[in-house]
Each structure stands twice: as C-alpha cells, then as structure tokens.
C-alpha cells in the first residue's frame, strides 16, 4: 500500500530528519573534540572524583563540622556532640536520612569545580614550574608539595563562597538556609555584607597549601612503590592505601586551621549575645586554644575527620585515575578510528 501523505509533507519530514541527523552528528563531533584535550579530560576526571569521594563520606563530614563549631554556642554547658556514633544517631533521630547528607548538595556544587581545578592545576603546574621533569613525573617530594599546595590554593580561592555557605547549611538547625544554595548566598550577602562570603579565607588558604600539597606529594611519591597487577599498573588496593595515608598526613598537619576557618564561617549565626566572637585568624587560633585546649579545641573532631579523610582521599585518587583512564582510552580509540 502506497503512502497517502502529500509529497510536500514527505519532503518536509525528510528535511527535518536530515537537520536532526546533522545536529546529532555535530554534537557527537563536538563531544569527541571536547575530550580530545588532555586538560579537559583531567578537569572532568578531577571533578567526578571529588563529587564521588565527598558524597561517600558526607555524613562524617557533617558530624565533623558540628564537633568543630559546637563550642561557640555551648557556653560552658556539656557539649551535645561528644562522639561519632552519638552524633550520627542524633542526626538520624531528629532529621532522618536527609539530615545525614544536609549540605552535601552545595558541597558537591563546590567540590566539582574545586577538585577539577586542583587536579588540573597540579598537572599544569608540574610542567610550568619544573619543565620536562614535571611532565614526566620525575619530581622530588618537595617539588610535588609546592605544585600541589599552589593548586589547592587556586582552587580554594576560586570556590570559597560555596564552601562558606556549605558550612552554614551544615550547622543550620533553625532552617534559616533551607531554600537552596543561591538563596543562602543571597541571605548571607544581604544580612552580613558580601565580604562575609569570604570570612575565614585566610586560614583556609594557609591550611589548604600543606593539606593538598601533602596529599599530592605523598601519593605521587608512593605511586612507584605500589604493588602492580599483570598489566604492570598499580593495583586498586595499593592506590586506596596510598591515598588514605596521604589524606591522613595532610589533614593532621592542617587541621587546626580548618577548625579556625569553620568557626569564623559560622560564628555570626551560632554565637549568642554573651558569646565570644573572634576578629580574625590569629585571635581565633589563640582564643580557641586557651578556652578549650589544643586537643579538645583546635583538634576537635579530628578522629571523625581521619575516619572520613582516609576513604575520601583514597576514593578520590582511585576514581580520578579510573575516569581519566576511561576518557584517555575513548580519546585514543577515536583518534585511531580517524586515522583508519
């Protein structure tokens, strides 16, 4: 049976199909060209690694922040959050499953560009600072430390307002910041001024340099010594162990400044009228140490953080190499197909 559609309609449909096919082909070519760049593949892999690793440990991250800042509103009373297990049970009882992941959405929005910039900047800085040795990965530990520290500082500077808002959302028990990321940023800027979005930036920058620097330096230094599989590649277990050890080292060194950063970020909404407010990094560092002590003050929540950081950094490095390897493989296959 012949089609009863008018010739003009069949022509129109044919043209539309041709346009759609051309658009689809153009999009595929654009995507292939996009991942053809090694820098872009590094950025994508770094962003995905950051989101996956942070989401995996989001409940532990929230408990850590609550432990860090609860001294602002305790005012001599018995701290509410005294252990990881108790805090997790309390959050589950009062806020449910979603409470354990409160603030994780904004954290992922922050972490994707931050982690992407860290990995991308580290790869770029190794070459820019140390030339061919950096490109081949033949660097001394201190050179890796410099490149990693600078990469961490660049990423933190560019994404800091999101980190500040994430801390506010994570410690918000009154529902003040329940309308989303953009609304939280607007609320902080309107009520406290735009500069409030960068409160705690200085200790954050000072702390992130050794933290990220040590992460990259330790991991890359251990990489040649990892056990290998039959293809001569480092095993997943080896990567996890090296990444976990690197994260624990970096976080332990930088943790007091991380506590100061969190306190400065949330004190305006946590401190009561009779509470102590800190005017800056040094005042907070000394004040917290005097009031609560070094261990219970500046290192409050460190155990929880180590429990969180070991799997987080380990997953981040393993995920980065897996995604980067997949993208590299796809790009190489496309290049071979074009030559063939």
C-alpha positions in Angstrom: 0.0 0.0 0.0 1.4 3.4 -1.0 1.7 6.2 1.5 -1.2 8.7 1.3 1.0 11.6 2.6 1.2 14.5 0.3 4.6 14.9 -1.4 5.2 18.3 0.3 4.7 16.8 3.7 7.1 13.9 2.9 9.7 16.4 1.8 9.3 18.5 5.0 9.7 15.4 7.2 12.8 14.4 5.2 14.3 17.8 5.6 13.6 17.7 9.4 15.1 14.3 9.8 18.2 15.5 7.9 18.5 18.5 10.1 18.2 16.4 13.3 20.7 13.9 12.0 23.1 16.7 11.1 22.7 18.3 14.6 23.2 14.9 16.3 26.4 14.3 14.3 27.6 17.8 15.1 27.0 17.2 18.8 28.9 13.9 18.7 31.9 15.5 16.9 31.8 18.4 19.4 31.9 16.0 22.3 34.7 14.0 20.8 36.7 17.2 20.1 36.0 18.3 23.7 37.5 15.2 25.4 40.4 15.2 22.9 42.1 17.8 25.1 44.2 16.2 27.9 43.5 19.2 30.1 39.7 18.8 29.7 39.9 15.1 30.5 41.9 15.9 33.6 39.3 18.5 34.7 36.4 16.2 34.2 38.1 13.3 36.0 39.0 15.5 38.9 35.5 16.9 39.2 33.9 13.5 39.2 36.4 12.1 41.7 35.7 15.0 44.1 31.9 14.5 43.9 32.0 10.7 44.3 34.5 10.8 47.2 32.8 13.6 49.2 29.3 12.1 48.8 30.6 8.7 50.1 31.6 10.3 53.4 29.1 13.2 53.6 27.6 12.1 57.0 31.0 12.0 58.6 31.8 15.5 57.2 28.6 16.9 58.7 29.4 15.4 62.1 33.0 16.8 61.9 31.7 20.3 61.3 29.2 20.1 64.2 32.0 19.0 66.5 34.3 21.9 65.4 31.8 24.7 65.9 29.6 23.5 68.9 31.9 25.3 71.3 30.6 28.6 70.0 27.1 28.1 71.4 27.8 25.7 74.3 29.0 28.5 76.7 30.3 26.2 79.4 27.5 23.6 79.0 28.1 19.9 78.3 28.8 19.6 74.5 25.9 18.0 72.7 28.1 16.2 70.2 30.6 14.1 72.0 31.2 11.1 69.7 30.8 10.0 66.1 28.2 7.3 67.0 26.1 9.5 69.2 26.1 12.3 66.7 25.1 10.0 63.8 22.2 8.5 66.0 21.0 12.0 67.0 21.0 13.3 63.4 19.2 10.2 62.2 16.6 10.5 65.0 15.9 14.3 64.5 16.4 14.8 60.8 16.4 11.3 59.2 18.5 10.1 56.3 18.4 13.5 54.6 19.9 15.1 57.7 23.0 13.0 57.4 23.5 14.5 53.9 22.5 18.0 54.8 24.8 20.5 53.0 26.1 17.8 50.6 24.3 19.2 47.5 26.1 22.6 47.9 29.3 20.7 48.8 29.1 18.8 45.5 28.4 22.0 43.6 31.6 23.4 45.3 33.6 20.2 45.1 33.2 19.5 41.4 35.0 22.7 40.2 37.3 22.7 43.2 38.5 19.2 42.7 38.7 19.7 38.9 40.8 22.8 39.4 43.1 21.0 42.0 43.9 18.1 39.7 44.1 20.3 36.6 46.2 22.9 38.2 48.5 20.3 39.7 49.1 18.7 36.4 49.7 22.0 34.7 51.9 23.5 37.5 54.3 20.5 37.5 55.2 21.3 33.9 55.1 25.1 34.2 57.3 25.1 37.3 59.7 22.2 36.6 59.6 21.7 32.8 60.2 18.3 31.3 60.9 16.6 34.6 57.4 17.7 35.8 55.8 16.4 32.6 57.5 13.0 33.1 56.6 13.0 36.8 60.2 12.9 37.9 59.9 15.3 40.8 61.3 15.4 44.3 58.7 15.2 47.1 59.2 18.9 48.0 58.6 19.9 44.4 55.4 17.9 44.3 54.5 19.6 47.6 54.9 23.1 46.0 52.8 22.2 42.9 50.1 20.6 45.0 49.9 23.4 47.5 49.6 26.1 44.9 46.9 24.0 43.1 45.0 23.7 46.3 45.2 27.5 47.0 44.0 28.3 43.5 41.0 26.0 43.8 40.1 27.3 47.2 40.3 30.9 46.2 38.0 30.4 43.2 35.3 28.4 45.0 35.4 29.7 48.6 31.9 31.4 48.8 30.4 28.0 48.2 32.5 26.4 51.0 31.4 29.1 53.4 27.7 28.6 52.5 28.1 24.9 52.8 29.3 25.3 56.4 26.3 27.5 57.2 23.9 25.0 55.8 25.5 22.0 57.6 25.3 23.7 61.0 21.8 25.3 60.4 19.4 23.7 62.9 16.8 26.5 62.7 16.0 26.2 59.0 17.4 29.6 58.1 19.1 28.4 55.0 16.6 25.8 53.7 15.8 27.4 50.4 18.9 26.3 48.5 22.4 27.4 47.6 21.6 30.6 45.7 19.2 31.8 48.4 21.8 31.1 51.1 24.4 33.1 49.3 21.9 36.0 48.9 20.9 35.8 52.6 24.5 36.0 53.8 25.4 38.8 51.5 22.3 40.8 52.3 22.4 40.4 56.1 26.2 40.5 56.7 27.6 42.1 53.5 29.4 40.5 50.5 32.7 40.3 52.4 31.0 37.7 54.7 31.1 35.2 51.9 34.9 35.2 52.2 35.1 35.1 56.0 37.8 32.6 57.1 39.5 32.7 53.7 43.0 33.5 55.1 43.3 30.4 57.4 41.7 28.4 54.7 44.4 29.4 52.2 47.1 28.9 54.7 45.8 25.5 55.7 45.0 24.2 52.2 48.5 24.6 51.0 50.1 21.9 53.2 46.9 19.8 53.1 46.6 19.5 49.4 50.3 19.7 48.9 51.0 16.8 51.2 48.1 14.8 49.6 49.6 15.0 46.1 53.3 14.8 47.3 52.7 11.6 49.4 50.5 9.9 46.8 52.8 10.6 43.9 55.9 9.6 45.9 54.3 6.3 46.9 52.9 5.5 43.5 56.1 3.9 42.0 56.2 1.6 45.0 52.6 0.4 44.8 52.0 -3.3 44.1 51.3 -4.0 40.4 48.8 -6.1 38.5 49.5 -8.3 35.5 49.4 -5.3 33.2 52.1 -3.5 35.2 49.6 -0.9 36.6 49.2 0.0 40.3 46.5 -2.1 42.0 43.3 -0.6 43.3 44.3 -1.7 46.8 47.7 0.0 46.5 46.0 3.2 45.3 43.5 3.1 48.2 46.2 2.6 50.8 48.4 5.3 49.4 45.6 7.8 49.0 44.3 7.1 52.5 47.7 7.5 54.1 48.3 10.8 52.1 44.9 12.2 53.3 45.6 11.3 56.9 49.0 13.0 56.8 47.8 16.2 55.1 44.7 16.6 57.3 46.5 16.1 60.6 49.0 18.9 59.7 46.4 21.4 58.6 43.5 20.6 60.9 43.8 23.4 63.5 43.5 26.0 60.7 40.5 24.1 59.3 38.8 24.4 62.8 39.6 28.2 62.8 38.1 28.5 59.3 34.8 26.8 60.3 34.5 28.9 63.5 34.9 32.1 61.6 32.5 31.0 58.9 29.6 30.2 61.3 30.2 32.3 64.4 27.8 35.1 63.3 24.8 32.7 63.4 25.9 30.4 66.2 27.2 32.8 68.9 24.7 34.2 71.4 24.8 37.7 72.6 27.1 36.7 75.5 29.3 34.5 73.4 32.9 35.2 72.3 33.4 36.5 68.7 36.8 36.3 67.1 38.0 39.2 64.9 40.4 37.2 62.8 42.6 34.1 62.3 45.2 34.7 65.0 42.6 35.8 67.6 40.6 32.7 66.9 43.6 30.4 66.9 44.8 31.7 70.3 41.3 32.0 71.7 40.1 28.5 70.9 43.4 27.1 72.2 43.0 28.9 75.5 39.3 28.3 76.0 39.1 24.6 75.0 42.7 23.5 74.8 44.6 22.3 71.8 43.2 18.7 71.7 39.6 19.5 72.6 39.5 22.8 70.8 41.8 23.1 67.8 41.7 19.4 67.1 38.0 18.9 68.0 36.6 16.3 65.6 40.0 15.1 64.3 39.2 11.5 64.9 36.0 11.7 62.9 37.9 13.6 60.2 40.6 11.0 60.0 37.9 8.3 59.7 36.4 10.5 56.9 39.5 11.6 55.1 41.2 8.2 54.7 38.4 6.7 52.5 37.6 10.1 50.9 41.1 10.9 49.6 41.6 7.2 48.7 38.4 7.1 46.7 39.3 10.5 45.1 42.6 9.3 43.7 41.3 5.9 42.6 38.2 7.5 40.9 40.3 10.1 39.2 42.6 7.6 37.7 39.7 5.4 36.6 37.8 8.2 34.9 40.9 9.7 33.4 41.9 6.3 32.1 38.5 5.8 30.5 38.5 9.2 28.9 42.0 8.7 27.6 41.0 5.4 26.2 38.0 6.8 24.5 40.0 9.7 23.0 42.7 7.3 21.8 40.1 5.0 20.1 38.6 7.9 18.3 42.0 9.1 17.1 42.8 5.6 15.8 39.4 5.5 14.1 40.0 8.7 12.3 43.4 7.5 11.0 41.9 4.2 9.9 
